[in-house]
Amino acid sequence: MGSARREGPFGSDEGALRIHQAIARDLGTAILTGKYKPGDLFEGEIEASERLGVSRTAYREAVRILIARGMVESRPKAGTRVLPRNRWNVLDPEMLAWMFAGEPDPDFIRDLFELRGVIEPAAAEFAARRRTDDQLATMDAALEEMGRYGLSTPEGRAADQRFHHAILAATRNDALSALASSVGAAVSWTTKFKHRKKLMPRDPLPDHRAVYQAIAARDTAAARATMAELLRLALADMDIAISEPG
């Protein structure tokens, strides 16, 4: 099916997505918000496609998107069932977009920052030891654009992502570099959420500059420490009640 814009059961921005992607987004969001809970069965393919006014092929492709992200499993005769949360690929960039389209769980935001706190300070330390001049120039250019556009704009957030991507690339560790899309999506969506909530108590650019300067100086200890501090302040900026897991 094409992607012509039209109003429909999938919302007014459906035109930006193919039909099966729009269905997957809405089903995925329904799972994330608890409308469908782990163990719940979806209605049958025929019933669902008729209710939504789409082809069975489009609905089937939507379910495949959810299967690929670990959200559901589909078995002949048994139907399509929602899987437990620990099976979901919560770092998939598209799933992160679904989460942050609504009101994300504060505990999940904490989880993202804890993950970043494990990965990014170590990555900054490696980058300080292994970075090339070209990679350093990429970081510097990203910081310049962050300052020019600000993080309240798409251009500024894209520059922020490029800065963090460049640090992961500078580790020269393929396993760490493979996390760039997930870490970048987490950076982008938490920043966008903060600005959506108008939580802008301070300018985060100096924190990024401090990381850059440590990497430029090949000061591994300072690179780790300044990145850890950047993340601590970024989480504090969220200004939400984040409890320790029980």
CORCORGI-V779436 format. One record per pair of residues at least 12 apart in sequence whose ideal C-beta (glycine too) atoms are under 8 Angstrom apart, sorted by the first residue. I is the first residue (numbers start at 1). J is the second residue. If there is no record, write none. Layout:
i=I j=J
i=I j=J
This chain:
i=1 j=18
i=1 j=19
i=1 j=20
i=1 j=55
i=1 j=58
i=2 j=18
i=3 j=15
i=3 j=16
i=3 j=17
i=3 j=18
i=8 j=53
i=9 j=26
i=9 j=52
i=9 j=53
i=10 j=22
i=10 j=23
i=10 j=25
i=10 j=26
i=11 j=26
i=19 j=54
i=19 j=58
i=20 j=57
i=20 j=58
i=20 j=59
i=20 j=61
i=20 j=62
i=20 j=65
i=21 j=62
i=21 j=65
i=23 j=52
i=23 j=54
i=23 j=58
i=23 j=59
i=23 j=62
i=24 j=61
i=24 j=62
i=24 j=63
i=24 j=65
i=24 j=66
i=25 j=98
i=25 j=101
i=27 j=42
i=27 j=62
i=27 j=63
i=27 j=66
i=28 j=65
i=28 j=66
i=28 j=69
i=28 j=71
i=28 j=95
i=28 j=98
i=29 j=98
i=29 j=101
i=29 j=102
i=31 j=66
i=31 j=71
i=31 j=72
i=31 j=82
i=32 j=95
i=32 j=98
i=32 j=99
i=32 j=102
i=33 j=102
i=36 j=82
i=37 j=82
i=38 j=82
i=38 j=83
i=38 j=84
i=38 j=85
i=39 j=81
i=39 j=82
i=40 j=81
i=40 j=82
i=41 j=79
i=41 j=80
i=41 j=81
i=41 j=82
i=42 j=63
i=42 j=72
i=42 j=79
i=42 j=80
i=42 j=81
i=42 j=82
i=44 j=79
i=45 j=59
i=45 j=60
i=45 j=63
i=63 j=80
i=65 j=94
i=68 j=89
i=69 j=88
i=69 j=89
i=69 j=92
i=69 j=94
i=69 j=95
i=70 j=83
i=70 j=87
i=70 j=88
i=70 j=89
i=71 j=83
i=71 j=87
i=71 j=88
i=71 j=95
i=90 j=108
i=90 j=111
i=91 j=115
i=91 j=182
i=91 j=185
i=91 j=186
i=92 j=182
i=93 j=181
i=93 j=182
i=93 j=184
i=93 j=185
i=96 j=182
i=96 j=185
i=96 j=186
i=96 j=189
i=97 j=185
i=97 j=189
i=99 j=189
i=100 j=189
i=100 j=190
i=100 j=192
i=100 j=193
i=104 j=193
i=106 j=240
i=106 j=241
i=106 j=242
i=106 j=243
i=107 j=242
i=107 j=243
i=107 j=245
i=109 j=190
i=109 j=193
i=109 j=235
i=109 j=238
i=109 j=240
i=109 j=242
i=110 j=235
i=110 j=242
i=112 j=186
i=112 j=190
i=113 j=190
i=113 j=231
i=113 j=234
i=113 j=235
i=115 j=186
i=116 j=183
i=116 j=186
i=116 j=187
i=116 j=231
i=117 j=228
i=117 j=231
i=119 j=176
i=119 j=179
i=119 j=183
i=120 j=164
i=120 j=167
i=120 j=183
i=120 j=227
i=120 j=231
i=121 j=223
i=121 j=224
i=121 j=225
i=121 j=227
i=121 j=228
i=121 j=231
i=122 j=224
i=123 j=167
i=123 j=168
i=123 j=171
i=123 j=176
i=123 j=227
i=124 j=167
i=124 j=211
i=124 j=214
i=124 j=215
i=124 j=223
i=124 j=224
i=124 j=226
i=124 j=227
i=125 j=220
i=125 j=221
i=125 j=223
i=125 j=224
i=126 j=170
i=126 j=171
i=126 j=172
i=126 j=173
i=126 j=176
i=127 j=167
i=127 j=168
i=127 j=170
i=127 j=171
i=127 j=215
i=127 j=223
i=128 j=214
i=128 j=215
i=128 j=217
i=128 j=218
i=128 j=219
i=128 j=220
i=128 j=222
i=128 j=223
i=129 j=218
i=129 j=220
i=130 j=170
i=130 j=171
i=130 j=172
i=131 j=170
i=131 j=215
i=131 j=218
i=132 j=170
i=135 j=166
i=135 j=169
i=135 j=170
i=136 j=170
i=136 j=212
i=136 j=215
i=136 j=216
i=138 j=162
i=138 j=166
i=138 j=169
i=139 j=163
i=139 j=166
i=139 j=167
i=139 j=170
i=139 j=212
i=139 j=215
i=140 j=212
i=141 j=162
i=142 j=159
i=142 j=160
i=142 j=162
i=142 j=163
i=142 j=166
i=143 j=159
i=143 j=163
i=143 j=205
i=143 j=208
i=143 j=209
i=143 j=212
i=145 j=158
i=145 j=159
i=145 j=162
i=146 j=159
i=146 j=160
i=146 j=163
i=146 j=205
i=146 j=208
i=147 j=205
i=151 j=191
i=151 j=195
i=151 j=204
i=152 j=195
i=152 j=200
i=157 j=187
i=157 j=188
i=157 j=191
i=157 j=192
i=158 j=188
i=160 j=187
i=160 j=188
i=160 j=191
i=160 j=208
i=161 j=184
i=161 j=187
i=161 j=188
i=163 j=208
i=163 j=212
i=164 j=180
i=164 j=183
i=164 j=184
i=164 j=187
i=165 j=180
i=165 j=183
i=165 j=184
i=167 j=211
i=167 j=215
i=167 j=227
i=168 j=180
i=168 j=183
i=170 j=215
i=190 j=234
i=190 j=238
i=193 j=238
i=194 j=237
i=194 j=238
i=197 j=239
i=199 j=237
i=199 j=238
i=199 j=239
i=200 j=237
i=201 j=237
i=201 j=239
i=202 j=233
i=202 j=237
i=204 j=230
i=204 j=233
i=204 j=234
i=204 j=237
i=207 j=226
i=207 j=229
i=207 j=230
i=207 j=233
i=207 j=234
i=208 j=230
i=210 j=226
i=210 j=229
i=210 j=230
i=211 j=223
i=211 j=226
i=211 j=227
i=211 j=230
i=213 j=226
i=214 j=226
